[in-house]
Amino acid sequence: MSQPIVDLRSDTVTRPTAAMRQAMATAEVGDDVFGDDPTVNALESRMAQLTGKEAALFVASGTMGNQLAVNVLTRPSDEVLLEAESHVYYYEQGGMAANSGCLANPVHGERGVLPMDALVRALRSADDHVARVTLVCTENTHNRAGGAIVPLSRLQELASVARARSLKVHLDGARLWNAHVATGVSLAEWCATADSIMMCFSKGLGAPVGSILVGSADHVKAARRVRKRWGGGMRQAGILAAACLHALDHHIARLADDHARARRLAEGFAQAPGVSVPKPDTNIVIADLEPGAPDAATVVAALAERGVRTVPFGPRRVRAIAHLDVDDAGVEQAIGAFREVLTQAVGAAR
Ligand SMILES: Cc1ncc(COP(=O)(O)O)c(C=O)c1O
């Protein structure tokens, strides 16, 4: 009998549950470009209220939300300070340069935290020789730092220095829900550290499509206009928004299950030879392959042969994510496969 597939590549691989599909099928809809879709309007009001901001805009993807924020908070030639492994810098194809004419100033942080002195250093004099730094982007939880939670105090500190210099702050909160559930800090408290926040429904929350951009009424109004210019105006989008509303009602608290499964995965992986696995803060597990172990591509391929899908996250790093469609049996299957692959490879090399 063939083994079931355990897909740990990302929390984006989830499929809408039967209840979510039912909510989508029965959603009341209208033309959202005319502002007529009651379900999109309900989602936007609910998210504004949940995050303590004036307004919200439903967008097709996290990337679109981040790029809209950069676009409306900067002018061409402005400099944007951000962590070097942040999604906005690392995974959006230089979008801030292409879409908004901005210069990125990427700074290496520790576990996703943008160092404070980098901000202070970036704020050079208002001299005609230098670019104007107008925006700081943060990310929480931090994907490439292994789902690390950037502490609230660090974000508050950064925001207060940025605001004292009239800089804007955008928070990529694709997985802010995970930080909220893991810490008990409310979404509104996290969001108070930024002027603009993007959050995804299509990751741990399990919706098929959709992200939200929140901020002041002016910020969201400007972003709505650019969204239309970029072809992101959607019509009967209530079908999608209904899935997101369903996720808000049913899939936030359960993220704690993903965090527990990620911890179990990390413990199990760590018992394999030739690997170092930090304890995850949330749902993302990172396994670093030590000298003597095969490289990430080899490990990922060997796991796939055993029905376990992961991704290489660097030449010697493998990423696995726990999510709605992974149960305890899947976690144990993944641990068994991981140990077998590493034991065979490292044992053979010894
Ligand atoms: C931290 C972070 N921000 C933004 C995004 C972009 O989201 P999307 O894939 O919906 O464009 C991702 C996607 O993985 C992400 O991990």
The ligand as a MOL file (V3000), in Angstrom:
LIG
                    3D

  0  0  0     0  0            999 V3000
M  V30 BEGIN CTAB
M  V30 COUNTS 16 16 0 0 0
M  V30 BEGIN ATOM
M  V30 1 C 6.3030 36.5410 5.5050 0
M  V30 2 C 5.5760 36.5030 4.2080 0
M  V30 3 N 5.1330 37.6500 3.6830 0
M  V30 4 C 4.4720 37.6930 2.5160 0
M  V30 5 C 4.2160 36.5450 1.8140 0
M  V30 6 C 3.5280 36.6440 0.4610 0
M  V30 7 O 2.2960 36.0830 0.4250 0
M  V30 8 P 1.6540 35.6140 -0.9890 0
M  V30 9 O 2.2630 34.2990 -1.2940 0
M  V30 10 O 0.1940 35.5470 -0.6650 0
M  V30 11 O 1.9740 36.6570 -1.9800 0
M  V30 12 C 4.6660 35.3160 2.3100 0
M  V30 13 C 4.4100 34.0640 1.5480 0
M  V30 14 O 4.8920 33.0140 1.8510 0
M  V30 15 C 5.3670 35.3000 3.5380 0
M  V30 16 O 5.8540 34.1570 4.0450 0
M  V30 END ATOM
M  V30 BEGIN BOND
M  V30 1 1 1 2
M  V30 2 1 2 3
M  V30 3 2 2 15
M  V30 4 2 3 4
M  V30 5 1 4 5
M  V30 6 1 5 6
M  V30 7 2 5 12
M  V30 8 1 6 7
M  V30 9 1 7 8
M  V30 10 2 8 9
M  V30 11 1 8 10
M  V30 12 1 8 11
M  V30 13 1 12 13
M  V30 14 1 12 15
M  V30 15 2 13 14
M  V30 16 1 15 16
M  V30 END BOND
M  V30 END CTAB
M  END
